[in-house]
Amino acid sequence: MPDSNNPLLALAAAGSTALPDFASLSPDHAEPAVDQLIDAAREAIDAALAHADEPTWDTLIAPIEDSQDAIDRAFSPVAHMHAVMDSPEWRNAYQACVPKLTAFSSEVGQNTALYQAVANLHDSAAFAELGPARQRVIEHMLRDFELAGVALAGPAKKRFADIAQRRSELATTFQQNLLDATQAWHKHITDEARLAGLPDSARDLLAQNAAQKDMDGWLVTLDAPSLMAVLTHADDRALRAEIHEAFATRASDVGPNAGEYDNSALMDELLALRQEGAELLGFANYAEQSLAKKMADSPEQIETFLLDLAERSKTPAHAELGALRELAAADGIEALAAWDIGYYAEKLKTARYDYAEEDLKPYFAAPAVIDGLFKVCARLFDITVTPRHDAATWHADVTVYEIHDRNETLRGVFYLDPYAREGKRGGAWMHPFQSRRVDTAGTQTPLAFLTCNFSPPVGDKPALLTHGEVTTLFHEFGHGLHHMLTQVDEASIAGISGVEWDAVELPSQFMENWCWHRESLDLFAAHHQTGEALPQALFDKLYAARNHMAGWQMLRQVEISLFDLRLHKDFAPDEGRGVMDTLAAVRAEVAPIEQPAYNRFPHSFMHIFAGGYAAGYYSYKWAEVLSADAFAAFEETSLFDAATGARFKTEVLERGATRSATDNFVAFRGREPAIDALLRHSGLADDQRAA
């Protein structure tokens, strides 16, 4: 029976339909709940193994799935609070739980008797009687057992488990160092002349930052809204250089907080452990190991893909850089530096298109954009999104919504936490709280946390978003739709679970396309004071500038992806292929501008050192091939073609990992994916480059 005094255990109880009670949730609840649920999971495994000779789904797989789901539902709010409301108490709670969960995961993954029981079920006549979804769950389980080192023996098996434990610890420390380093730096400005060039909205934000700290003047931080405002608009080149250095040296051995939160040794150790673990499993390197759960066939195939994109992008990127240098030279700057790129890119946009990002913000009030997103999804997927007012949240900015389909069936619930604040991890993400599954207790509704770090409201004005922030919102909601609209009954392959990692960005990048078309923008782009629709002339400028700096941006993504791939394929610091050596070599090959010597980008690269993208950052570009080609189906019909939207929902969003991502795409598109649409959308097609 769940402890009635522990809300996490109540959430984990079978058949629970309650939302997390954040008003009563405490860090003290975390470790006791995890301890109890791990013990219960061990008992469930022992009971299941009593039927190991003649296993069935109900006696073997279902109990394991039930116990894992309970653990996930209890721990998910803990991980979330650690990310969005960081405090010493939540940090300690998280750090206490993660090692126990990692150790238990290794224990299960290396349980030879359990593996053999699942293999027996796979080889039995009962397997053929299962539906395709349950068969795929079992196949994934066997693969995951093997990747957990179940076939290893003696010291090797223990070493593999120790590696998993240490990797988890290092990832946790990496992200905490990064958060602390980000929040440790600020720049207090009392001379308004230093803010020359910043629009009023940015000045107001910096003034609000200062007021919240009981300071006068303005406060620049390393949170995205402050950072981008300075790097994009500040005429004061020294101020741009100062914030650039602070940002580019976070959690490293150099910069204003040199050595205080240094991730250098953590990265080296983590990479060495990944390599050692891969070799124990029989792989040449971690990049090869990672492909067991991806679409790509080999690291060489990925590298060829990335280098092809680089080759297509170099000419336009260097032309863009040349244009920036001309503008900088007119200001007396002889050598364009990294902290000048954003500033002169904005000036170039204004010069070429008579348009600046700030021109659009009055038409993108956050409440209207959020409502417009829901209208777009209603037309595409025949769903309705409505607010829910009875749910406790962790912050006043957070809102809760429900998704219903045309039959008024509840398909999902999500929390939206849109604005940057102190104690909140940077970036934007969708985190599943619970997945859809069907068992004897009924259907479990998917629930998600959607988190962004947009510029917050200032004073009594609504938050006004940049077009880039609008695109980020659509992107993250695409992940949310993938998680919540699934119709798969088994949690481990429902929604995004079990989907090949280099395909998981397909729905998110797909949704971004509706931020670029008049018909969809008209659903929400209106002046926040007058209600005036987005002027056609301004829309035309936005669309014309869509591929502004596209070559540069493509090369930047290739640089990061290639660095990640080679780091996990060729890491050998004793042979001159350490973290910074690898980055330098990649930059020499593909980067169009030299970075300052202090740049420590890897030290804040949380995607690969504390996220799920190790040896997989290329997935953004790989999946963009899929997403661009998927959107081309609407270009061939119409932006809100009902049949095409229904087919995407049925064949991609609802299917989860019941079949391969390639099969999902082919079922939607009628053929395998082609790169043509991505090149066209990016302005990199042969005829576009020639022009």
N, C-alpha and C positions, 0 to 999 in steps of 0.2 A: 504494500500500500504506500502511495506517495506521502511524504511528510507535508501535512497541510500548512506548515509554517515556512516551507520552502517553495516559492513560486516556480522555480526552475523544474522541480520534480513534478509539480502539477502540470506544467507544460509538456513534460515528457510522458505523462500517463497515456496509456493506450486509449485512442478514441477522443483525446482532448481536442476541442475546437476553440479553446480560449486563445486570445491574443496575449502576448507578454504584458504583464502588469508592471510597466516601467516605474510607476509611482511607488511600488513596494519592493522592487528588485534592488538587491544590495550585493556588493562584491562578496560579502560573507556567505552568500548562498552558493557561490560557484563551486568551490572545491568539494563541499559535502555532497552536492548533487552529482558531480562527476564521479566521485568515489563510489557512491551507491549505484549509479547506473553501470559503471564498469563491472562491479561485482555481479549485478544482475545479468549483464551480458555474458560473463563467464559461466554463470549457472545455466543460461540458455544454451550455450555451446555444449556444455557437458551433457545436458539433456538431449540435445540433437544428436550427439555422437552415440547415444545409446541405441540409435536406429541406423548406425552407419552401414551395417551390412546390407540393408534393403532401404536405402534412403528414398524419400519422396520430397516433393517441393514443400509440402506442409510440415513434414517432420524435421527437415534440414534447413532449407533456404529461408522459409518464412520466419522462423525464430531468430535467425541471424539478422535478417533485414529489419525485423521489429526492434531488436535491441540496438542496432546501429542508428535507426531512425530516432529512437528515444534519446540517445546520446547527442545526436546532431541538434535536435530541437532544444535540448537543455543548454548546450554550450554555445549555440549560435548567438543568442543575445549577449553572452559574456564577451565573445570576440567582437561583436558589434560595438558594445559600449566602450571597450578598450580603444576602438578605432575612432569613435566620434565624440566621446566625452572622457578623454584620457585624464586620469588622476593617479596618484600613487596607489590608491586602494584598488582601482580597477586594473592597473598594471600588475600589481602583486597577485590579484586573483587570476588574471590571465596567465601569468608566468607560473603559477602553481598548478594550473590545469594542463597546460600544453605538454609538459614532459610525461604526465600520466597518460594522456591520450595518445601520444606518439608511441610510448612503450606498449600500450595495449594494442595499437594498430600493428606493430611489429609482431607482437605475440600471436595475434590472430593470423596475420599474413604468413607466419612461419610455422603454423600449427600443421604438422604433417598429417595427423589423423583427420583433421578437418578437410585438408586438401584432398586426401584420398577419398573421403566420403563424397565430396563434391564431384570428384572424377568418377567415382562409382555411379553416381546419379547420371552424369553425362553419358556414360557408356551403357546405361541400362535401357530396357525397353520403355520404361516410364518417361525417359527423356523425349522420345519421339511423340509421345502423347501430349507434351506440353505445347503451348502456343509459341509462336516465334519470339515474342517479347521475353518470356521466361527462359527460353533456350539461350537467348542472347545474354541475359543476366548471368547464367551459369558459365557461358563461354568467357565473359569478362572476368568473372570471379577466378577462373582457372588462370587466365593471363595475369591477373593481379597477384595471385599467390606466387607465381613464378617470378614476377618483378619484385616481390617482397623477400625473395631469397629462400623460399620453401625447400628448394632442391639442394641448398647448401648443407654442409655437414660440419659438425664439431666447431672448432675455433672460427671458421669462415662464417658460419651462420650467426654466431654471437657477434663477430666483428661487424657484420652487415647491420644487425640490429643496433649496435652501438653507434654506427655511422648515422643511421636514421635519427637516433636520439640527438646526437650532437648537431646534425644539420638543422633540426628543428630549433634547438637553442640558439644557434647562430642566426637563423632567419629572424627570430623574435628580437634578438639584440640589435640586428641591423635596422629593422624598422623603428625600434624605439630610439636608437641613436639618431636616425634621420629626423624623426619628429622633434626630438630635443634640440638638435642642431638648427632646425628650421625656426623654432620658436626662441632660440637663444639670441638671435640677432635682430636688432631694429635700428632705425636711423631716425632720431628726433630732429626735426627741422623747425626752426623758429623764424628763419628769414624767407619770406614768401617769394623773394626773387629767385630762389633755387627751384621753385616749382613752375617756372616759366615753361609754357608749352603744354602743361597738363590741362585737360578740360575741367570744367567746373565739377563734373560728377566725380572725377578722380580726386580733386582737391577736397571735396566734401567727405569722401570716404576716408582720406588720410586724416582729416580733422576729426572725424568720428573715432578713428583708431586712437588718436591722442586723448580725446575726451574720455574714452573708456578706461584709460590708464591715469586719469586725473592729471593730464599734461596739457599745456597750452600748445598752440601751433599745430604741427602735423606729424604723424608718425608713419614711417614707411616700414613695412614688414616684408618677410619673404613669402607670405601667402600669395597665391596667384593673382588676385585682383590688384594688390599693391605692386607686386613685381612687374606685371605686364603694363600697368599704367606708366611706371617710370621708364621701363625699357622702350616703350612704344612712343611716348610723348615728351619726355623731359628734354628740354633744350640743353640743360646742364650736363655736358658730356662727362664731367667728373662724377656726378651723381649716378649716371648710368653705369659708369665703370665700377663704382663702389658697390652698387647692389648686384651687378653681374658677378663680381668676384665673390661676394658673400654667398650668392646662390650656387655658383659653380664649384665652391669649395666646401659645401656642407658635409659634415661627418667625415672630414678628411684630416690629413696631416699638415695642411697649409690653410691660409686664409685667416680671417679675423678671429676664429675660434679654433685655431690649429691644434690638433691633437686631443681636444676635449671630448669629442664624440667620434673618434676616428674608426672608420670601418675597414681600414686597409688590411689588417691582419685577419679580420673576419672573412673578407672576400677570398683571400688566399687559402685559408683553411677550408672554407666551404667548397671551393672549386676542387681542391685536392681530395676532399671526401667524396664528392660526386664522381670524380674519376676513379677513385679506388672502388667505390661501390659498383660502378659500371663494369669494371674489370672482374670483380668477384662474380658478376652475373654472366660473364663471357662476352661482353661487348668491348669494342676497341676504345670507346670513349662515351661520355655521357650524352653527347649529341645523338649517337646511334641508339642508346637506350631510350631516349625520350621519344623516338619515332614509333615505339611500340603503341603509342596512343595518339598518333597523328596520321594525317592523310599522306604526307610526303613519304617517298620511298627511301631516300637516302640524304645525308648531309650534302653530298655532291649535287643532287638535284636542286636542293634549296639554294646552294651557293650559285649555281648556274642561273637560276631564276632571279636572284638578287642582282647579280652582275649584269644581267640583261637589262634590268630596270635602270641600273646605274648608267650603263652605256647610252640608253635612250634619254636620260635626264641630263647628262653632262653639258651638252651644248646649250640648252635653254637655261640651265643653272648658271653657267658662266656668263651668259648674256645678261641675266638678271643681276648678277654680282657686278658686272661692268656698269650697269645703269646706276646701281647704288654708289659705286665709287665716283661716278661723275657728280652725283648730287653732293657727296661728302667733300669732294675736291672744291666745289663751289663755296663750301663753308670753310675752306682752308685746311681740311683734313687730308693729309697726304697718304696715310695708311689706314684703310678701313679696318676696324677692329670688331671683335665679336659683339661688344656691347653697342655697336652702331647698327647692327643688322636690322633689328626690329624698328628702330627709329627711322632709318632711311627707307626701309620697306614701306612704312606708312606714308612717308613723304612721296615715294614713287607712286603709290596707289593714288594719292591725291592728285599728283601731276598727270597721271595717265588717264584716270577715270573720273576726275573731279569728285572724288568720293572718299570719305574717311569712315572708319568703323564707328566713330562717335555719332555720325549722322543718323545711324540706324537705331541707336539705343532708345530714343524716345518712343519708338514704335514696338519695342519688345519688352513691355512690362511683364515681369515674371508671372503674375497670376493669369494674365491673358495668354501668355505663351503656353503655360501648363494646360489651360483649358483648350487651347488650340491643338496641342498635341493629342489630347483625348478625342477631339473632333476628327482629326486626321485618322486616328485608329478606328473610330466608329465607322468611317466611310470605307476604310480598307478592309477591315476584318469583322464588321458587323457586331461590334461589342459596345458596351456602354461603361464608362468609368464615372463613379459617383463618390463623393466624400463620405467618410464615416466619422461621426462625431463622438462616439462613445469610447474611443480607444485612448488609453494613456500613452503618452510619448515621453521621450527623454529631454525634449527641448521645445520651447514655444514655437520655433520655426517649423517644426515637423508636422506634416499632415498625413492622414491615413485615407486610403481609397480602396474601393472594391471594384472588381471587373465582373460584369455579367454578360452572357451571350444573348442572342436574340430570343432564346427560350427562357430568359431570366434565371438561368443556372449560374450560380456563383463560380467563377473560374479562377479567381485569385484575389489576394489582398496585398497591398504594398504600403510601405512607409516612405515618404519623400522628404529628405533632409537636404535642402538645396544650397544653403549659404555657408561661406567660409566663416570660421570663428576659431578662437584660441582653444587648444586642446583637441582639435579635430585633425585627423590625418589628411594630407593634401591629396588632390586628384579627384577622380570620380569613379564610382563602381556600383555594380549590383551584387548584393550578397544574398543568397537564398537563406531564409530562416527555416522553412520546411518545404518539402517537395510533395507533389501529388503522389498518392499511393492509394490503392484500394485493398482493404483487408476485411476481416470479419466485423470490424467496428464501423465500416462504411468508407466513404471517400474522403481522404485528407486534402484539404484545399491548399494549393501552393501559396506561400507567403514570402515576400521579398523586402529587403531594405535597399532603397535607391538613394545613393549619396552623391552629392556634388559639392563644389566649393565655389559657387558663383559670388559675384559682388553682392553684398547684402543691401537691404533697404537703408537709405540714409535719411534720418529725420522722419518726416511724415510722407516722404515720397516712396512709391513702390520700388522694388529692385528693378533696375533697368539693365537688361542683358545685352551683351555683345552678340553678334550673329554667331560667333564661335561658341559662345555659351549655349545658345539655342540649339546648335548642332550637337553639342555634348549631351544636352537633355534628351534629345531624340535618340542619340546613340545608346545611352544607358537604358532608356525605356525599351529599346529593341531587345537588349538582354533580358529585361523584365518580362516582355511578351513571350520570349522563348521559354523562360522558366514557368510562367503562369498559365499560358494557353495550352500546354501539353495535354494530351489525352492518353498518355501512357500510364498504366496502372502500377508499374514497378518503379519505386523511387530511384533506384540506382541507374536507371536509363531514361528517366523522365526529365523533360525540360532540357537544361544544359548538361545534366549529369551523364557521363559516359560518352558525350559527343567528342569526336576528334578535336584536339585542342586547336589545330590550325583551321578549323571550320567554325569555332565557337563565336567568332566575330562577325559571321555572316549576317545574322538578323540585326545586329547593332549598327553596322556600317550601312546596311540596306536602308534603315530608317532615316539616316542622315539625308538621303536624297530629297525628301519632302521639305527640306529647309531651303531649297533652291528654286522653287517653282511658284509662280504667281498664284495659281489656283489654291495651293495649300497655304501659302503665306496669308492669303486673304481671309483665312479662317481665324487669324489671331493678330496679325500685324496692324495695329492701329495706335495712333498717338495717345499716350497715356493721359494727356490733359484734354485734348480736343475731340478725340475719337476719330480723327481723320485717318482714312485708310492710307497705307503705305503708297506714296506717290509713284506713279509709273516711272517717272524719270529716275527716282532713287532706286527702284527695283532694277531698272535697266543697268544702272551703274554697278549694283551689287552683282548681277549676273555676269556682266562683262568682266568684272574683276575676280570671277570665281577661280580662275587659274593663275591669279597673281602670285608670283614666287613659287609656282607649282614644281618647277624643276628643282629649285633649292629644297623645297619640302620633301620631294621624293628622294633626293640624295641623302638628306638627313635621316630619313627612315631606313634607307638602305644601309647607311653607315652604322646605325644602332643595331640593326638586325644582323649585319655581317659580323660586327664585333661580338655580339652574343653567341652567334653560331661558332665562330672560330675559337672563342674563349672556351667553349665546352667541347670542342673537337681537338684543339691543339695545345691546351694549357700545359706549359712546361717551363715554369719560372727559372729553373736551373739552366735552361737552354736559351734564355732570353725571350721567352714567350709568356711573360707574366701578364697581369691585368693591364697595366699602363703601356707595356710593350705592344700588346695586341691592339689596343686602341690606337696607338700611334701608327702602327703599320696599316690598319684599316683606313685611318684618316688620310694617310699619305696616298692611298690608292683611290679613294672615292670622294673625300671631302673637298669642297671648292675653296675653303678658306682655312688658314692656319688658326688653331685655337691658342689662347695664351698658355704659357707654361704652367700656370697655377690650376688650370682646368682639371677637376677631378669628377667628371661626370659619373664614372662607375660607382662612386661612393654613395650616390643617391639613386642608383638604378634599382628601385625597389621591385620592379616587375620581375627581374631575374634573380635577385638575391633574397627576396622575401615574398615573392608572389609565385604564380604558377607558370611564368613565361620563360623559365630557364631553357636555353636552346630552342626557344619557341617564339621569340619576339617577331620573327619573320611572319608569324601568323597574321599580323595586321595586314600586311600586303598580300599574303596568300589568300586570305579570306576576302580581301577587297576585289580580287578577281571574281570571286563568286558573287559578292554583293552587287558589283557594277553590272555583271551579266544578268543577275536576277532583276535588277531595276530596269534593264533594257527591255524586259518583257512588257513593262508598263509603257515604255516609250513606243513600243510597237502597237499598243492598244490605246490606253489613255491613263492619265495619272491616277485616277481612282476607279479603274476598271474593276467591277465587282467580281467577275469570274476569275480574273488574274489574282486579285487579293485573296479570294477564297481558296484558290489553289495553293498559294504560298502558305497560307495558314495551315491548310490540311497536310501538305506534303513536307513542309519544313518546320514550322513552329510547333505543330502538334505531335510530330513523330518522334522527337527526342532522339535517342540512340538505338531505336528498335531496328534500324538498318544503318548502313554506312552513310556518311555525309554526302558522298558522291551519288549514292542511290537516291537520297533525298533530293539533291539538286536535279538529277536527271528526271525524276518523277515530276518536278515542277516545270523544268525548262524544256523537257523533251529531248535533251542532248547533254553531252558533257560540257563543262564550263570552258569558255574561251576568254582570252585576255583582251580582246579588241575593245570591249566597252570600257574597261579600266583605262586603257591608253587614250581613248577618245575623251572620256570624262576628265582626264588629267592634262589634256592638251599635248599628249606625247605620241599620238598616232603619226605615222610617217608623213601624211599629207599636212598635218598640223605643224609638225616640226619644220617641214620644208617652207611653210608659209612664214 
